[in-house]
């Protein structure tokens, strides 16, 4: 995150801050919610239906929340290798900025849910 922020073009980032924040913050929270719901449903299904002779331990909700917070930091920076900054400067800036803010939001989300018990 720090290296990406250091190499960030501040002018381009500032111009596209609304797009970046919408995609990063709202997108991360939506992915967190979807991941939590699916993982929680799968854990309950496994815990209730497939459990035989106590061989399968059910997951605690706190672990599911931490997992969801960690996995919600999707790495959109990998898609930047397909784009040339000179050909698509606005798209490159939005994806790069979203990747940075997305990681920061996921770290904060993990810290928040990791400390609440």
C-alpha positions, -999 to +999 in steps of 0.1 A: +000+000+000+028+024+009+048+018-023+016+022-044+007+054-026+042+067-032+041+060-069+005+073-073-001+103-095-018+126-071-035+148-097-051+119-115-061+103-082-078+136-070-098+139-102-112+104-099-116+103-061-154+098-062-152+068-085-123+053-065-141+057-032-174+043-045-158+013-060-134+007-031-155+014+000-189+003-012-175-026-032-154-039-003-184-038+020-207-055-005-181-083-011-176-086+027-214-091+032-217-116+004-187-136+015-199-136+051-234-147+041-222-175+019-195-187+043-219-186+072-245-206+053-220-232+042-206-235+077-241-240+091-250-265+064-218-285+071-223-282+108-259-294+108-262-318+079-228-333+074-216-336+110-212-372+120-195-385+151-182-350+159-155-353+132-163-319+117-160-289+139-184-260+131-168-226+125-173-198+150-190-167+137-159-146+147-137-167+125-161-164+096-162-126+100-124-124+101-121-146+070-147-125+052-128-093+060-096-108+048-109-122+016-128-090+007-096-073-004-098-083-040-066-077-059-076-055-088-041-043-093-034-076-112-057-063-140-034-033-144-009-054-162-033-055-191-037-018-194-013+008-206-014+040-185-007+061-216-037+047-236-063+046-208-051+071-181-085+076-164-093+038-162-057+031-150-060+057-123-094+045-111-083+008-110-050+017-093-066+040-067-094+015-061-068-012-054-050+010-028-082+021-010-097-014-012-067-028+006-069-001+032-106-006+038-100-044+041-073-039+067-095-015+087-124-039+085-103-068+097-090-047+126-125-036+136-140-071+134-109-087+149-110-067+180-148-070+186-156-102+205 
